[in-house]
Amino acid sequence: MISSLTGTVSHVGLHSAVLDVNGFGMQVQATPQTLSTLRLGNQARLFTSLIVREDSMTLFGFTDADEREVFETLLGVSGVGSRLALAVLAVYAPAAIRTAASSGDDKAFSKVPGIGPKGARRIVLELADKLVPLETDTPSTAAGAWQSQVLAAMMGLGWSEKDAGSAIDSAVKESPEIAASGDVGSILKLTLRRLGQDGARSSARASVN
């Protein structure tokens, strides 16, 4: 069982990355949030889960052990494969997934691409007692978790830390209820939309002048 990898980042793609570990190039599948934290040429450590099939062996990479645990627990749900489990983590932080599962919030899971209403209800039914909020999942730590993930994703898309931070602050003030949910995917979309609106206003002002 390969539980973690530590090596030099040699490639970062849309859905995977390659870490050079003692001369071996190890490819790992990961969420956009995890991939955005990797920098070419830098050392990185990822927690991993190895999925073995008859015709393939695939490594999935995660930023921490809790993210991996949530992923592997999701795999225990009927009809949820590795791709769908990773899609859930691409939309929600582990703390938000635990909260949704324990509170029976099937609507949260139905927002994940590829999961319909029936699938969402099945997830909350099968995970109700398996995924519960951790004692460390206080509001402050949950907020810090999504903020760092959104900031890393923005910087991975090419925005400076200053511009990304300002846009996140503006988006949170505009829709505090989304920020309170800890939904990384929704906060990221809102922030990107905010940056687009600000850019459009700046262009309009420039054309007038």
C-alpha positions in Angstrom: 0.0 0.0 0.0 1.4 3.4 -1.0 0.2 5.8 1.7 2.2 8.9 0.7 4.7 10.2 -1.8 7.4 12.8 -1.4 9.3 14.0 -4.4 10.0 16.7 -6.9 7.1 18.0 -9.0 7.9 17.4 -12.7 4.5 17.8 -14.2 1.2 19.4 -13.3 -1.8 18.8 -15.6 -5.6 19.5 -15.4 -6.3 16.2 -13.7 -3.0 14.8 -12.5 0.6 15.5 -11.6 3.9 13.6 -11.7 6.3 13.5 -8.7 9.8 12.2 -9.3 10.5 9.9 -6.3 14.0 8.4 -6.3 14.2 8.3 -10.1 10.6 7.0 -10.6 8.0 9.3 -12.1 4.8 8.7 -10.0 1.6 9.9 -11.6 -1.3 10.8 -9.2 -4.8 11.9 -9.9 -6.0 14.8 -7.8 -8.6 17.6 -7.4 -7.9 21.0 -9.0 -7.4 22.4 -5.5 -4.7 19.9 -4.7 -3.0 20.4 -8.0 -3.0 24.1 -7.6 -0.7 23.8 -4.5 2.0 22.0 -6.6 4.8 24.0 -8.2 7.2 22.6 -10.9 10.6 21.9 -9.6 9.5 22.1 -5.9 9.4 19.3 -3.4 5.9 18.2 -2.4 4.3 15.5 -0.3 0.9 14.0 -1.1 -1.1 11.5 0.9 -2.2 8.8 -1.5 -4.7 6.0 -2.1 -4.0 3.2 -4.6 -7.0 1.8 -6.5 -6.3 -1.5 -8.1 -8.5 -2.8 -10.9 -8.1 -5.8 -13.2 -6.6 -3.7 -15.9 -5.1 -0.7 -14.1 -3.5 0.7 -10.9 -4.3 4.3 -10.2 -2.8 6.6 -7.5 -4.9 9.4 -6.1 -3.2 12.2 -4.2 -4.5 14.4 -1.4 -3.2 17.3 0.6 -3.9 15.7 4.0 -4.9 12.4 5.6 -8.5 13.6 6.3 -9.1 14.3 2.6 -7.9 10.8 1.8 -10.1 9.3 4.5 -13.2 11.0 3.2 -12.3 9.8 -0.4 -11.9 6.2 0.7 -15.1 6.3 2.8 -17.0 7.7 -0.3 -15.8 4.7 -2.2 -17.8 2.4 0.1 -21.1 3.9 -1.1 -22.9 1.8 -3.7 -22.4 3.3 -7.2 -19.6 5.7 -6.2 -16.4 5.1 -7.9 -13.0 6.8 -7.6 -13.8 9.5 -10.2 -17.1 10.4 -8.6 -15.5 10.4 -5.1 -12.8 12.8 -6.4 -15.5 15.0 -8.0 -17.1 15.4 -4.6 -13.8 16.5 -3.1 -13.4 18.9 -6.0 -16.6 20.7 -5.0 -16.5 20.4 -1.2 -13.8 20.5 1.5 -13.7 17.4 3.7 -15.3 19.2 6.7 -18.2 20.3 4.5 -18.7 16.7 3.2 -18.7 15.4 6.8 -21.3 18.0 7.8 -23.5 17.3 4.8 -23.4 13.5 5.3 -24.0 13.6 9.1 -26.9 16.1 8.7 -28.6 14.3 5.8 -28.1 17.2 3.4 -28.6 15.3 0.1 -29.1 18.5 -1.8 -25.4 19.3 -1.2 -24.3 16.1 -2.9 -26.8 16.6 -5.8 -24.8 19.7 -6.7 -21.8 17.6 -7.6 -21.6 16.8 -11.4 -22.6 13.2 -12.0 -24.7 12.8 -8.9 -28.5 12.9 -9.3 -31.1 13.2 -6.5 -31.3 9.4 -6.0 -27.6 9.1 -5.8 -27.4 11.9 -3.3 -30.0 10.4 -1.1 -28.1 7.0 -1.2 -24.9 8.8 -0.2 -26.3 10.4 2.9 -28.1 7.2 3.9 -25.0 5.1 3.7 -22.6 7.7 5.2 -24.7 9.1 8.0 -22.8 7.2 10.7 -19.5 6.9 8.8 -18.7 10.5 8.1 -19.2 12.8 11.0 -17.7 16.2 11.8 -14.3 16.1 13.5 -13.9 17.8 16.9 -11.4 20.2 15.2 -13.9 21.2 12.6 -14.9 24.5 14.3 -16.2 27.4 12.2 -12.8 29.2 12.4 -10.8 26.2 11.1 -13.4 25.4 8.4 -13.1 29.0 7.2 -9.3 28.9 7.2 -9.4 25.6 5.2 -11.6 26.9 2.4 -9.8 30.3 2.2 -6.4 28.7 1.8 -7.7 26.3 -0.9 -9.5 29.1 -2.8 -6.4 31.3 -2.6 -4.2 28.5 -3.8 -6.5 27.7 -6.7 -6.6 31.4 -7.8 -2.8 31.6 -7.7 -2.7 28.4 -9.7 -4.8 30.1 -12.4 -2.3 32.9 -12.6 -3.7 35.6 -10.3 -1.3 37.3 -7.8 -1.8 36.6 -4.1 -2.8 40.2 -3.5 -5.4 40.3 -6.3 -6.8 36.9 -5.4 -7.0 37.8 -1.7 -8.8 41.1 -2.5 -11.3 39.3 -4.8 -12.0 36.6 -2.2 -12.7 39.3 0.5 -15.1 41.1 -1.9 -16.9 37.9 -2.8 -17.3 36.9 0.9 -18.8 40.4 1.7 -21.2 40.1 -1.2 -22.4 36.5 -0.3 -21.5 35.7 3.3 -23.9 32.7 3.2 -21.7 30.9 0.6 -18.6 31.6 2.7 -20.3 30.2 5.7 -21.0 27.0 3.9 -17.3 26.3 3.3 -18.2 25.2 -0.3 -14.8 25.6 -2.0 -16.2 25.2 -5.5 -19.0 27.8 -5.1 -16.6 30.3 -3.4 -14.1 29.9 -6.2 -16.7 30.4 -8.9 -18.1 33.5 -7.1 -14.5 34.9 -6.7 -13.8 34.4 -10.4 -17.0 36.0 -11.4 -16.2 38.9 -9.1 -12.8 39.3 -10.8 -14.5 39.3 -14.2 -16.9 42.0 -13.1 -14.2 44.2 -11.7 -12.2 43.7 -14.9 -15.2 44.7 -17.0 -15.7 47.9 -15.0 -12.0 48.8 -15.3 -12.2 48.4 -19.0 -15.3 50.5 -19.2 -13.7 53.3 -17.2 -10.6 53.2 -19.4 -12.7 53.5 -22.6 -14.6 56.5 -21.2 -11.4 58.3 -20.2 
